[in-house]
Amino acid sequence: MVFLNPFACFAISEKVADCASEDGVGSYSTTETTPTTYVKKFSWEEIKKHSRNFSRVIGSGGFSTVYLARFPDSGFTAVKIQSACTERLAGIHDQELQILLRLKHPNIVKFLGHCDDREEERVLLFEYASKGTLHDTLHGCNTQSLTWKARTSIAFQLAEALEYLHGMQIIHGDIKASNILLDEQENCKLCDFGSAKLGFTSMVLPPSSTKRNRMIMGSQGYIDPHYMKTGLVSKKNDIYSYGIVLLELITGREAFSLKRKETLVEIIGPVVRGVVGVEEVVDPRLRGADLKEVKAMVSMAEMCIGSSPMVRPCANEIVASMRDNFESISHL
């Protein structure tokens, strides 16, 4: 069972500005908001032994492969081996490591340690999430579908993870269903910080730069159109991607599909305009979903994918709104 899908590696040039704005557009800060956490440093031989010579692959990407290991003190562990054969790839790894060392949140995959014994490979170790990714759960062959209560809980937990990250001036940069792991209790575990940025960056490249020369941050189907148009990086890019995840939870459809001619944004449009009811787009596998809550989630998704980042809600506003509108999480 693949539980970690490809880890995207995208470089972003940093353009330092003097001050931070409310939504993080056009600013950059290097201020550390939390002490660095010290985690265990593993040896290559130790990892090789407990992964049984890297015998079980549970995920792969263009520059990384994830293996399952079992350590005496931490149980099942995901071992992510990244290529560091170029200066750019080594830099991406170093940046991800520095961000991971700052994170501690119940809805962010737990970072257990690392290894840098080998010159052209770097290793990161994480807790193992036994139920795989949200993408595989929603769109795979699993016969057991997520209940509406489970979906609202995942949406809420992901919002809390974003609230935590954005409060630390961290942009995840690649929010998508395949970067959301689920543990045995179907709790959300946000993963893959290969595209994350510590601080808020003004832009990847000036708008005048050709798109083919721009290093894109994010994944197809989830990328903020405003970012694609302007190159401006903001925590509101994460909010847009979060809105797409909400639409996946509502409809059960993939964010991007070569076979489907319309996007999730186009599918949900008639509901927002009142042309059709939510029952027309809700995942048919859902039984007994509270249509009032479905409508509330549609409204939240609409705000998140708004064309102007300035009018999109902040993560803390999403968390507060969900507490007010979803009975199952109102007590959390």
C-alpha positions, 0 to 999 in steps of 0.5 A, spaced: 500 500 500 503 506 497 502 511 503 506 516 501 506 519 494 511 523 490 515 528 494 515 534 489 522 538 489 521 545 487 526 551 488 524 558 490 528 564 489 528 568 496 527 576 495 527 579 502 523 585 503 523 589 509 516 588 513 511 582 513 504 584 511 497 581 514 496 575 508 504 574 507 504 577 500 510 580 498 514 579 505 520 575 507 522 574 515 527 569 517 525 570 524 525 563 528 519 563 532 520 556 535 526 553 538 529 547 533 527 540 536 533 535 536 531 529 533 535 522 533 541 521 528 541 514 525 546 511 521 545 508 514 547 501 517 542 501 522 536 504 517 538 498 512 538 493 518 531 495 520 528 496 513 530 489 512 535 492 506 530 496 504 525 491 501 519 494 502 517 500 498 511 504 500 512 510 496 516 514 490 517 520 487 522 523 482 527 524 487 526 520 493 523 513 495 520 511 501 521 504 505 518 501 511 522 499 517 521 497 524 525 500 529 525 497 536 523 503 540 519 507 535 515 501 531 513 502 524 517 507 520 517 511 514 524 512 511 524 517 505 531 517 501 532 523 497 537 524 492 542 529 494 547 528 487 546 536 485 547 542 489 540 544 488 537 537 491 542 538 497 539 545 498 532 542 498 533 537 503 537 541 507 531 546 507 526 541 509 530 538 514 531 545 518 523 546 517 521 539 520 526 540 526 521 546 528 515 542 527 511 539 533 503 538 531 498 532 532 496 533 525 503 534 522 507 527 521 511 526 526 519 527 524 523 521 528 530 523 525 535 523 519 541 520 516 547 524 512 552 518 512 552 518 504 554 523 500 549 523 495 543 521 499 539 524 505 535 520 509 529 522 513 525 518 518 517 519 520 512 516 523 508 511 519 501 512 517 497 505 517 491 508 512 495 511 507 493 517 503 487 521 503 488 521 495 488 513 495 482 513 500 478 517 496 480 515 489 483 508 490 480 501 490 478 501 497 471 499 498 470 502 505 469 509 504 470 515 509 464 517 512 461 524 512 464 525 520 471 523 518 471 527 512 469 533 516 474 531 522 480 531 516 478 538 514 478 541 521 485 537 522 488 540 516 485 547 517 488 546 524 495 544 521 495 550 517 493 555 522 499 552 526 504 553 520 502 559 518 503 562 525 510 560 524 511 563 518 511 557 514 508 556 507 507 548 506 507 549 498 504 543 496 497 542 500 494 536 496 490 529 498 496 525 497 500 529 502 495 528 507 496 521 511 491 518 515 493 514 521 489 508 524 483 512 527 483 516 520 486 522 523 490 527 518 497 527 518 500 533 513 506 530 510 511 532 505 515 539 506 519 539 500 516 545 497 515 548 504 518 555 505 520 558 512 518 565 512 514 569 506 517 570 499 515 576 495 515 572 488 518 566 485 520 570 479 518 577 476 511 576 472 515 578 466 519 572 466 517 566 462 513 560 465 517 555 462 523 558 466 519 559 472 520 553 478 513 552 480 511 550 487 505 546 488 501 540 484 497 540 478 489 541 480 491 544 486 495 550 484 493 557 486 491 561 479 493 567 482 500 565 484 501 562 477 499 569 474 503 573 478 509 569 481 507 571 488 507 566 494 503 567 500 500 563 505 493 564 501 496 559 496 495 554 501 488 556 503 487 555 495 489 548 495 486 547 502 479 549 498 480 544 493 481 538 498 475 540 501 471 539 494 475 533 494 472 531 500 465 533 498 465 530 491 469 524 492 472 526 485 480 527 484 482 534 483 486 533 477 484 528 472 486 527 464 479 523 463 475 528 466 474 535 462 471 539 467 475 541 474 472 541 481 472 548 481 467 548 475 463 542 478 462 546 484 460 553 480 453 551 479 452 549 486 454 556 489 450 559 484 444 556 486 443 552 479 443 545 482 443 543 489 449 540 493 445 533 493 447 533 485 455 533 487 456 530 493 459 523 493 454 518 492 458 513 497 456 518 502 449 516 506 446 520 511 450 526 510 448 532 513 446 537 507 446 543 512 454 541 513 455 540 506 453 546 504 457 550 509 463 546 507 461 548 499 461 555 502 468 555 505 471 552 499 468 557 495 471 562 499 478 559 499 478 558 492 476 566 491 480 569 485 483 574 490 488 572 495 486 578 500 478 576 500 480 568 502 480 566 509 486 565 514 487 558 517 484 561 524 478 563 521 477 557 517 478 553 524 473 558 528 468 557 522 468 550 522 467 549 530 461 554 529 458 550 523 459 542 524 456 539 530 461 533 530 467 538 531 464 543 535 466 541 542 474 540 540 
